[in-house]
Amino acid sequence: MGYAGGLTALLVQLAASPRLTSWAPALRRLTPLPLIAGALDILENICLLAVVATHAIGWPAVSLAGVFASVKFALVGIALLAGLLAGASSLRRESRTGARG
């Protein structure tokens, strides 16, 4: 769950960067994704706790935990990819212009 706050803060800082003005709207729209992923992480853990507590490896809890985990990792991946692409485009632009910031 700790990654959600850090990744959200990273996206907010990247969106506020003057070097990334072209990426700012997309990064602002992506800032809720890590928080949603954190909520899905909690739901996944609740499902897994239910499986462990009942010793029932039944369909609903295990399947739901898998779905929550898959969506969680997809959302975190999208947010990380956007951050990496924004940072890479900033570095590429900086190396082309020779500017140092």
C-alpha positions as CSV (number, residue, x, y, z in Angstrom):
1,M,0.0,0.0,0.0
2,G,2.9,2.3,0.6
3,Y,3.7,2.5,-3.1
4,A,0.4,4.3,-3.8
5,G,1.4,7.5,-2.0
6,G,4.9,7.6,-3.4
7,L,3.8,7.0,-6.9
8,T,1.0,9.5,-6.6
9,A,3.5,12.1,-5.3
10,L,5.8,11.3,-8.2
11,L,3.1,11.9,-10.8
12,V,2.0,15.1,-9.1
13,Q,5.7,16.4,-9.1
14,L,6.2,15.4,-12.7
15,A,3.0,17.1,-13.7
16,A,4.2,20.3,-12.0
17,S,7.6,20.3,-13.7
18,P,8.0,23.1,-16.2
19,R,10.0,20.8,-18.5
20,L,6.9,18.5,-18.8
21,T,4.2,20.9,-19.8
22,S,3.1,18.7,-22.7
23,W,2.7,15.7,-20.4
24,A,1.1,17.6,-17.5
25,P,-2.6,17.0,-18.4
26,A,-2.1,13.3,-18.9
27,L,-0.1,12.9,-15.7
28,R,-2.7,14.8,-13.7
29,R,-5.4,12.4,-15.1
30,L,-3.3,9.4,-14.0
31,T,-2.7,10.6,-10.4
32,P,-5.7,8.6,-9.0
33,L,-4.5,5.3,-10.4
34,P,-2.0,4.4,-7.7
35,L,-4.6,5.2,-5.0
36,I,-7.2,3.0,-6.8
37,A,-4.5,0.3,-7.0
38,G,-3.9,0.7,-3.2
39,A,-7.6,0.1,-2.6
40,L,-7.5,-3.0,-4.8
41,D,-4.5,-4.2,-2.8
42,I,-6.6,-4.0,0.4
43,L,-9.5,-5.9,-1.2
44,E,-7.1,-8.5,-2.5
45,N,-5.7,-9.0,1.0
46,I,-9.2,-9.3,2.4
47,C,-10.0,-12.0,-0.1
48,L,-6.8,-13.9,0.7
49,L,-7.4,-13.5,4.4
50,A,-10.9,-15.0,3.9
51,V,-9.3,-18.0,2.1
52,V,-6.7,-18.5,4.8
53,A,-9.3,-18.1,7.7
54,T,-11.8,-20.5,6.2
55,H,-9.3,-23.0,4.7
56,A,-11.7,-23.0,1.7
57,I,-10.0,-22.6,-1.6
58,G,-13.3,-21.9,-3.2
59,W,-14.0,-20.0,-6.4
60,P,-15.2,-16.6,-5.2
61,A,-12.4,-15.5,-2.9
62,V,-9.5,-16.8,-4.9
63,S,-10.8,-15.6,-8.2
64,L,-11.6,-12.2,-6.8
65,A,-8.1,-11.9,-5.3
66,G,-6.7,-12.7,-8.7
67,V,-8.8,-10.1,-10.4
68,F,-7.9,-7.5,-7.9
69,A,-4.2,-8.2,-8.2
70,S,-4.3,-8.2,-12.0
71,V,-6.1,-4.8,-12.2
72,K,-3.8,-3.4,-9.4
73,F,-0.7,-4.3,-11.3
74,A,-2.1,-3.0,-14.6
75,L,-2.9,0.4,-13.0
76,V,0.5,0.7,-11.3
77,G,2.1,-0.3,-14.6
78,I,0.3,2.3,-16.5
79,A,1.2,5.0,-14.0
80,L,4.9,3.9,-14.0
81,L,5.1,3.8,-17.8
82,A,3.6,7.3,-18.1
83,G,6.1,8.6,-15.6
84,L,9.0,6.9,-17.3
85,L,7.9,8.1,-20.8
86,A,7.5,11.7,-19.5
87,G,10.9,11.6,-17.9
88,A,12.5,10.1,-20.9
89,S,11.0,12.7,-23.2
90,S,12.3,15.4,-20.9
91,L,15.8,14.0,-21.0
92,R,15.7,13.5,-24.8
93,R,14.6,17.1,-25.3
94,E,17.2,18.4,-22.9
95,S,20.0,16.4,-24.7
96,R,18.9,17.8,-28.1
97,T,18.9,21.4,-26.9
98,G,21.9,21.1,-24.8
99,A,20.1,22.8,-21.9
100,R,21.0,22.0,-18.3
101,G,18.4,22.5,-15.6
